Amino acid sequence: MLSTNVCAQLKIQKRAFVNASTQLDYIIYDNSKELAVRDVVLFLHGGGQSGEEPQLPSILNESFTHPYFFILPHLNNKRAFWNKTVVIELLYSILDEFDLNQVNIHLAGFSRGASAAWELAMEYPDQWSSLTVVSGRAPLPIYAHWISEKLPINIFHSEIDDKMPFQEVERFVQSLKKRNPFIDFKSENKIGHELGEFAFNQEFFDAIEQFEFIGMNEDDFIDLRAVSHRFEYDMRYAISNNFLKQKVYPCARCVLRVKTAKSLIKAASALQSLGYKILLFDCYRPQSVQYEMWKILPDASYVANPDKGSMHNRGGAVDISLITEDGQVLDMGTDFDHFGEQAHRNYEHLTSAQAKNRKILDEVMFGAGFEGISTEWWHFNLPDARTYPLANFQFDCDQSE
């Protein structure tokens, strides 16, 4: 249907997959917009959702903002169990049709679907980028070694589940943890078996995003775009709209230490519930650029002395503002890189809206572990960033940039 893995034409389609022996109805839901599809979620529902017209889980509506591609098979018979062979054939056919063979495939299931997801994880251990099981019956502990020891797994189960015994899941998790360090097991004792909506709550997508960092050290450098979709960019030093009046970065990349990126994603997740996104102006800055800035403004109140280095030179700082989901930049009282008292954090002559906007930004960033400086409302760095070594490498840029 499409020649690339950008599926802008497709939003929601209800379809039927037919092989030699059976028909499996399913829904495709694509929210990648103009982005290349990077993450596919295959979700298997519970028995209670069988037998009716297939519907999207309630979170997957028009306000859903995560750029994921969902495959949602549907069982028409309430007594039926998932045919894992047919599910895999369906998955492979969609991956081929939409040219999605190089993306991350996240397997998730609730109740009867979660039990099938466990089995799929054992039978196809190298297929999945993550596994999420909610209220599913766990395999016997002796089968724990059938599951890849590198597979990130989220498990959510109620201690008062009256359909899928909690103790069985707990024993299986204990066996998994002996081999696999990427197990996240959460329980609760109020809801019972009906935890299906937790399969697609904010925590689920936060966890998927954190999987991108597996195998990385905290002080490694990464391109933020490669690990997260949550941010908007106005990288001022990649254009001439800055106090240097010239382009000093070869392309608009936000490169950060892994630890800094994780903390920034935590802040972005908190802001999402408020209807805001982080707008990035600057991230890692090569030390050579710091020298250029010092030549123009040799004032340590605003520009770090390059001999000592900036938090930006260490990959531990960001310059940011806030933007609404529909693209409106919040009024903070000044533009980025305004060198004057109006940009100071203790400046008192702001409008109530400007003061509120700065307060939201500060509270979220401080809550995520960052600290600020007195002269720049837009600057945040991790407290231990000053211990990171200085760096002066240049960005890698695509030919199209």
Order of alpha helices (4+ residues) and beta strands (2+ residues): beta-beta-beta-beta-alpha-beta-alpha-beta-beta-alpha-beta-alpha-beta-alpha-beta-beta-alpha-beta-alpha-beta-alpha-beta-beta
